[in-house]
Amino acid sequence: MLNNGDEIIRVLENGGVIAYVTDTVWGLGCLPNIESAVKKIYEIKKREAKKPLILMSNEVYNLLEYVEPIPKIGQMLIKKYFPGALTIVTDKSDKTPDYITSGMKTVGIRVPDNLIFKEICEIIPGHVLATTSANLSHQPSAKTYEQALTNMKDLADLIIPDFGYCAKGLESTVAGVMNNELRIFRQGEIFIDI
Protein backbone atom coordinates (compact mmCIF):
# COMPACT_ATOMS: atom_id res chain seq x y z
CA MET A 1 0.00 0.00 0.00
CA LEU A 2 2.64 2.55 1.03
CA ASN A 3 4.50 3.88 -1.98
CA ASN A 4 6.90 6.20 -0.15
CA GLY A 5 8.61 3.91 2.34
CA ASP A 6 12.10 5.20 1.56
CA GLU A 7 10.95 8.78 2.12
CA ILE A 8 9.32 7.88 5.46
CA ILE A 9 12.54 6.22 6.67
CA ARG A 10 14.69 9.12 5.47
CA VAL A 11 12.52 11.75 7.19
CA LEU A 12 12.49 9.84 10.49
CA GLU A 13 16.21 9.02 10.50
CA ASN A 14 16.99 12.71 9.88
CA GLY A 15 15.06 13.71 13.01
CA GLY A 16 11.83 14.49 11.22
CA VAL A 17 8.22 14.23 12.36
CA ILE A 18 5.47 12.42 10.43
CA ALA A 19 1.68 12.55 10.59
CA TYR A 20 -0.31 9.35 9.96
CA VAL A 21 -3.67 7.70 10.41
CA THR A 22 -4.42 5.29 13.28
CA ASP A 23 -7.60 3.44 14.21
CA THR A 24 -8.70 6.26 16.55
CA VAL A 25 -7.44 9.72 15.49
CA TRP A 26 -4.50 10.99 13.43
CA GLY A 27 -1.07 10.75 15.03
CA LEU A 28 2.13 12.75 15.00
CA GLY A 29 5.31 10.79 15.65
CA CYS A 30 9.06 10.38 15.44
CA LEU A 31 11.73 7.84 16.30
CA PRO A 32 11.93 7.54 20.10
CA ASN A 33 15.74 7.62 20.26
CA ILE A 34 16.10 11.06 18.60
CA GLU A 35 15.62 13.67 21.32
CA SER A 36 15.57 16.63 18.90
CA ALA A 37 12.67 15.01 17.01
CA VAL A 38 10.69 14.53 20.24
CA LYS A 39 11.34 18.19 21.13
CA LYS A 40 10.11 19.14 17.66
CA ILE A 41 6.76 17.43 18.38
CA TYR A 42 6.38 19.51 21.55
CA GLU A 43 7.20 22.67 19.58
CA ILE A 44 4.78 21.81 16.75
CA LYS A 45 1.91 21.14 19.14
CA LYS A 46 2.83 23.88 21.62
CA ARG A 47 2.51 21.02 24.09
CA GLU A 48 3.19 21.44 27.79
CA ALA A 49 6.48 19.80 28.79
CA LYS A 50 4.78 17.90 31.62
CA LYS A 51 2.55 15.96 29.18
CA PRO A 52 4.31 12.74 28.08
CA LEU A 53 4.23 11.12 24.66
CA ILE A 54 3.33 7.45 24.23
CA LEU A 55 5.00 4.65 22.27
CA MET A 56 3.14 2.84 19.49
CA SER A 57 4.01 -0.08 17.24
CA ASN A 58 2.49 -2.66 14.92
CA GLU A 59 3.25 -5.51 17.37
CA VAL A 60 3.27 -5.52 21.17
CA TYR A 61 6.60 -7.38 21.36
CA ASN A 62 8.32 -4.36 19.74
CA LEU A 63 7.23 -2.33 22.78
CA LEU A 64 8.16 -4.78 25.54
CA GLU A 65 11.80 -3.66 25.81
CA TYR A 66 10.58 -0.12 26.63
CA VAL A 67 8.67 -1.26 29.74
CA GLU A 68 9.25 -3.30 32.88
CA PRO A 69 7.54 -6.72 32.93
CA ILE A 70 3.85 -5.95 32.57
CA PRO A 71 1.63 -6.94 35.54
CA LYS A 72 -0.82 -9.77 35.01
CA ILE A 73 -3.81 -7.45 34.69
CA GLY A 74 -2.00 -5.57 31.93
CA GLN A 75 -1.20 -8.79 30.12
CA MET A 76 -4.90 -9.70 30.23
CA LEU A 77 -5.84 -6.33 28.72
CA ILE A 78 -3.22 -6.71 25.97
CA LYS A 79 -4.53 -10.16 25.09
CA LYS A 80 -8.10 -8.89 24.94
CA TYR A 81 -7.75 -5.44 23.34
CA PHE A 82 -4.50 -5.27 21.31
CA PRO A 83 -4.46 -4.30 18.51
CA GLY A 84 -7.06 -1.66 19.27
CA ALA A 85 -8.05 1.60 20.90
CA LEU A 86 -6.41 0.99 24.27
CA THR A 87 -3.30 2.69 25.68
CA ILE A 88 -1.72 0.89 28.62
CA VAL A 89 0.33 2.97 31.05
CA THR A 90 2.90 0.91 32.93
CA ASP A 91 6.38 1.21 34.48
CA LYS A 92 9.00 2.16 31.89
CA SER A 93 12.35 0.44 31.43
CA ASP A 94 15.71 2.19 31.16
CA LYS A 95 15.35 2.05 27.36
CA THR A 96 12.55 4.63 27.44
CA PRO A 97 14.11 8.10 27.62
CA ASP A 98 12.86 10.61 30.21
CA TYR A 99 12.30 13.16 27.43
CA ILE A 100 9.44 10.98 26.14
CA THR A 101 7.79 10.50 29.54
CA SER A 102 8.26 14.06 30.88
CA GLY A 103 10.44 12.54 33.60
CA MET A 104 7.69 10.19 34.79
CA LYS A 105 8.52 6.60 35.69
CA THR A 106 5.70 5.26 33.52
CA VAL A 107 5.00 5.19 29.78
CA GLY A 108 1.92 4.54 27.66
CA ILE A 109 2.07 1.82 24.98
CA ARG A 110 -0.43 1.04 22.22
CA VAL A 111 -0.85 -1.11 19.11
CA PRO A 112 -3.36 0.59 16.78
CA ASP A 113 -5.60 -1.54 14.56
CA ASN A 114 -4.99 0.25 11.26
CA LEU A 115 -3.32 -1.24 8.19
CA ILE A 116 -1.50 1.93 7.08
CA PHE A 117 -0.07 2.52 10.56
CA LYS A 118 1.04 -1.13 10.73
CA GLU A 119 2.81 -0.82 7.37
CA ILE A 120 4.64 2.31 8.54
CA CYS A 121 5.88 0.51 11.68
CA GLU A 122 6.93 -2.55 9.70
CA ILE A 123 9.36 -0.53 7.56
CA ILE A 124 10.82 1.98 10.04
CA PRO A 125 13.98 1.35 12.12
CA GLY A 126 13.03 -0.21 15.48
CA HIS A 127 9.34 -0.48 14.48
CA VAL A 128 8.30 1.98 17.25
CA LEU A 129 7.14 5.61 17.15
CA ALA A 130 7.04 8.15 19.97
CA THR A 131 3.67 9.68 19.31
CA THR A 132 0.76 11.94 20.19
CA SER A 133 -2.30 13.23 18.34
CA ALA A 134 -1.86 15.38 15.21
CA ASN A 135 -3.28 18.68 16.42
CA LEU A 136 -2.20 21.74 18.35
CA SER A 137 -2.67 21.45 22.12
CA HIS A 138 -6.22 22.30 23.28
CA GLN A 139 -7.50 21.88 19.69
CA PRO A 140 -9.64 18.93 18.49
CA SER A 141 -7.77 15.84 17.26
CA ALA A 142 -7.59 15.34 13.50
CA LYS A 143 -10.08 12.68 12.41
CA THR A 144 -9.54 12.85 8.63
CA TYR A 145 -6.65 13.26 6.19
CA GLU A 146 -8.00 16.72 5.31
CA GLN A 147 -8.02 17.78 8.98
CA ALA A 148 -4.48 16.43 9.42
CA LEU A 149 -3.34 18.45 6.38
CA THR A 150 -4.97 21.57 7.82
CA ASN A 151 -3.52 21.01 11.33
CA MET A 152 -0.01 19.98 10.30
CA LYS A 153 0.66 21.81 7.01
CA ASP A 154 4.17 23.34 7.15
CA LEU A 155 4.64 21.76 10.60
CA ALA A 156 5.02 17.99 10.09
CA ASP A 157 7.83 16.97 7.73
CA LEU A 158 5.61 14.38 6.04
CA ILE A 159 1.85 13.71 6.09
CA ILE A 160 1.10 10.18 4.90
CA PRO A 161 -2.25 9.57 3.11
CA ASP A 162 -4.67 7.08 4.71
CA PHE A 163 -5.44 5.24 1.43
CA GLY A 164 -9.05 4.89 2.59
CA TYR A 165 -8.15 3.26 5.94
CA CYS A 166 -9.83 6.00 7.96
CA ALA A 167 -9.65 6.84 11.66
CA LYS A 168 -12.86 6.22 13.64
CA GLY A 169 -12.53 9.56 15.40
CA LEU A 170 -12.71 8.62 19.09
CA GLU A 171 -9.55 8.66 21.23
CA SER A 172 -8.17 5.53 22.84
CA THR A 173 -9.05 4.52 26.38
CA VAL A 174 -6.04 5.03 28.68
CA ALA A 175 -5.60 2.46 31.46
CA GLY A 176 -2.86 2.37 34.10
CA VAL A 177 -1.66 -1.03 35.29
CA MET A 178 0.96 -0.22 37.93
CA ASN A 179 1.37 -2.61 40.91
CA ASN A 180 -1.16 -4.95 39.28
CA GLU A 181 -3.90 -2.38 39.94
CA LEU A 182 -6.13 -1.04 37.16
CA ARG A 183 -6.88 2.68 36.87
CA ILE A 184 -8.77 4.29 33.99
CA PHE A 185 -7.13 7.64 33.18
CA ARG A 186 -9.28 8.42 30.14
CA GLN A 187 -12.47 6.74 28.97
CA GLY A 188 -12.26 6.43 25.19
CA GLU A 189 -13.52 4.06 22.53
CA ILE A 190 -13.05 0.88 24.55
CA PHE A 191 -15.08 0.28 27.69
CA ILE A 192 -12.96 -2.05 29.81
CA ASP A 193 -14.88 -4.93 31.31
CA ILE A 194 -12.67 -7.53 33.00
N, C-alpha and C positions, 0 to 999 in steps of 0.2 A: 504493500500500500504506500508506504513512505517512499518518495522519490528524491529526497534531499538528505539522505543519511549522512553523507560526507560533510555536508554543510552544518548539520546539527552537531556532529562531533567536533568540527573545527571551531565553531562558535563557543561551545562549552569548554574545550581545552584551552582556549584563549581567554578564559575568565568571563565569558559572556553569559547572558541571561536569556532564557527562552520562555515563550508562552505556549501553552498546549491545553488540549481538552482532557478532562477526566470524566468519570461517571457522574460526578456531582456538579462541580462548577469548574471554570477554567483556572488553570494553575500557572504560576510563574516560578521558574526553578533554575538551579545551577548545580554544578558539581560540588559536593559537600566539602571537599578538601581544598577548595580555593577560597580563601578568606575574603579576598577583594571582590569576588563575585557575590558572595553572601552579603557583603556590605552594600554592593550595588543594588540588590533587591530591597534592602531597607531604604536606600535613597530614592529608588523609583517609587516605592509605595508611600514614602514619608511615614514609615512605620516606626512606632515607638521601640526603642532599643530593648525594653523589658519584655517584648512579645516574641517568643521563640518561633523559629521555623520548624517544620516537621520533615521527616525523611520518607520518601515514597519510592516504590520499586514495582516491577512486574511480578516478582516472586518474594514470598516472605523470607526465604533463606538468605536472600541478598541483604536483608536488613538485620539479621540476627547478630552479626559481629558488631553492630552499633549499640547493642543493648546488653544488659546483664541477663542471665537466664530468666526467661519470662515465667512469672508465677502461674500456677495451675489454672487459675480462673482466666488469665490472659490467654493461655493456650487453648482453652475451651472456646473463647470468643473468636480466636483466629480460625480455628477449625470450622466454626459455624458461619462466620461472616466475611472471611477473606476469600477471594477478592470481593470488595464491596465498599459501601459507604460508612466504614467504621475506622476511626483513628484510635489507636491504643497508645496511651501514655504510660511509660514504664521507666525503670531506672536505666540510665544510659551507661555504656561502657566507655573506656578510655579512648576508643576510636572516634567517638562523637565529640567534635570540638565544642568548646564553651561558646564560641561565637555563633553557633547554630541554636543553642538552647538558652541564650541570654544568661549564661552562667548557672542555670538550673541544673539539678542532678538528674533530671528526667528528660525524655524525648518522646515525641509522638511518632508513630510509624503507621504506614497505611499502604495497602495494595489496591489501587483502583481497578474497577472492572470495566475497562475501556480498551478496545483493540488498538487504537492509535497510541495511547499512552504506553501500553505494553510494548509496542514495536519500538517506540523511542527508547525505553529502558533496555530492551534487548541489544540495541546497537551501541549505547554509550559506554564509555569506560566506567567500570565498577557497577553499572546497572542501577545506580541509586541517584536520586535528585533531592537536594535540599529545596524545600518548596513552601509556597503559600498561595493564596488566591490572587488571581490576576486583576487587581483593582487597586486604586488608591485607598489608603486607610480611611475608614468611616464612610466609604462609598459602597454601593451594592456590588456583589461579586458578579463577574462576567458569566453569563449563562449561554451565550452564543459566540460564534466566530466573529460576527460583526461587532458585538459588544467588546470582545477582547481586542479587536483592531482599534476601536475607539479609545479604550482605556489605555492601551499599551503602545500606540503609535508613537514612534520616535523615542520610546523608552526601553522596551525589550529589544534585544539584538536580533531576535528571530521569532516570528509568530507562525506556528505550524498549523495549516488547515486541519479541520476535523474529518474531512472526507465523508461526511454524512454520519459519523459516529458521535452523535450529539451528547452534550451534558444534560442531565435531568433537571438541574437547576436548584436542588436543595443540598445544603452543606452536609458534610459527614457528621455522624454522631461522634463525640469525643469521650472516651472512657478511660479512666485511670485505673491501673491494676497494680499499685504498689502494695507491698506486704500482703499479697494475696487478698486484698480488699478491693471491691469494685466501687468506683465513684463515677458518676456521669457528670462531666464538665460542660457538655453542650448536647442538647437533644437535637438530633438532625434527622436524616432520612430513616435510619434504622432505629426501631424501638427494641431495646435489649430486653429479652425475656429468657432468663436462665434459671 
